Amino acid sequence: MAQEEVVINAQKRTVKGKQVGSLRRQGQLPGVIYGRHLESFPIQMDAKESSSIINRLTPSSLITIDVAGEKHAAILRDKQKDVINGKLLHVDFLAVSLTEKLRTQVSIELVGKAPVSDLPDTVIVQSLNELEVECFPQDLPETIKVDISVLKTLEDVVTVGDIDLGSKIEVLTDKDEIVVATTYVAQEAEPEAVAGGEAEPEVLEKGKKPEEKEE
């Protein structure tokens, strides 16, 4: 399923270095766009408008950066956030060509309900969180959905080879790797109860060693 076009409006940025702080105070989000066929250049965007879009993107979301009418297909490569308030401080975009295949990681999202999870003391274990794929940027899925309703017994697993992404996407991750499986939850053993209540401590007769016998 093709991704819906997402557009972020931007302008070329002339403010750099320590002066970028003043740019943020004016409600602008600084960033940079670069690519194999594009000389990198700094950009700025409306912080409120762009942040609402960027915070919803995955690393494989294809977007359009509109720089004063010049459009660039791109994916989000990096974002820096304020550790205190969580606001975006800076973003990096990788410009991509729609006519060249791209290798990237796509996040895995588990969907459905595993019947095996109804068994006592079982837990679903996700071993892989993303797959490496190669395809044209416009064919990139935002996430890869893996249906876990096939997990009916403790022996059932989902491997990379079980995932079908169609003919347009080549999966580069080893097909034998396990994506999700089921295991038991370890339970702590209950302490054994002593028959007849707590055992009385053995009392030795005063002045007699335990190994001594009466004659």
Secondary structure by P-SEA (a helix, b strand, c coil): ccccbbbbbbccccccccaaaaaaaabbbbbccccccccccccccaaaaaaaaaaaccccbbbbbbcccccccccccccccccccccccbbbbbbbbccbbbbbbbbbbbbcccccccccbbbbbbcccbbbbbccccccccbbbbbccccccccccccccccccccccccccccccccccccccbbbbcccccccccccccccccccccccccc
